[in-house]
């Protein structure tokens, strides 16, 4: 299955980082040597890849009725790893901190 072309090419991500560096609600989270705009642009780019992997590859694989229960388990574990990656890229930028449960 051919994966759709990614919107967030390196060039697009770089331009996004530049634009985000002008947004006060983003730059307020800058740390020495680690501008939040770069973290946020990188996270958005990786989120796109993970979402596409789940939606375009893993979900269709999981819905394959020829899979054995063991194969379905393997696909569920693959989905879990993508979700772990998604969570990392939600937690990494300080900008998205408000999404995290305070518990």
C-alpha positions, 0 to 999 in steps of 0.5 A, spaced: 500 500 500 502 506 498 502 511 503 500 518 501 505 524 501 506 527 507 504 534 508 510 536 513 516 535 508 523 538 512 522 544 508 515 545 510 517 544 517 523 549 517 518 554 515 513 552 520 518 553 525 520 560 523 513 562 523 512 559 530 518 563 533 514 569 532 508 566 536 508 569 543 504 563 546 509 559 543 516 562 545 514 563 552 516 556 553 523 557 550 529 554 554 536 555 553 538 552 547 531 549 545 527 554 542 519 551 543 518 553 535 523 547 533 520 542 538 513 544 536 514 543 529 518 537 529 513 534 534 507 536 529 511 533 523 512 526 527 505 526 529 503 526 522 507 520 520 504 516 526 497 518 525 498 516 517 501 510 520 496 508 524 490 510 519 493 508 513 497 502 515 495 499 521 488 500 522 487 496 515 491 491 517 487 490 523 481 489 519 484 484 515 479 478 517 484 473 515 488 475 521 489 470 526 488 472 533 496 472 534 497 476 528 491 481 531 495 481 537 501 483 534 498 489 530 495 491 536 502 492 539 504 496 533 498 500 534 500 501 541 507 503 539 505 508 535 500 511 540 506 511 545 510 515 540 504 520 539 504 521 546 511 523 546 510 528 541 504 531 545 508 531 552 515 533 549 513 541 547 511 545 553 506 548 549 501 542 549 502 542 557 495 544 558 493 537 555 496 533 560 492 530 566 494 534 572 493 527 576 
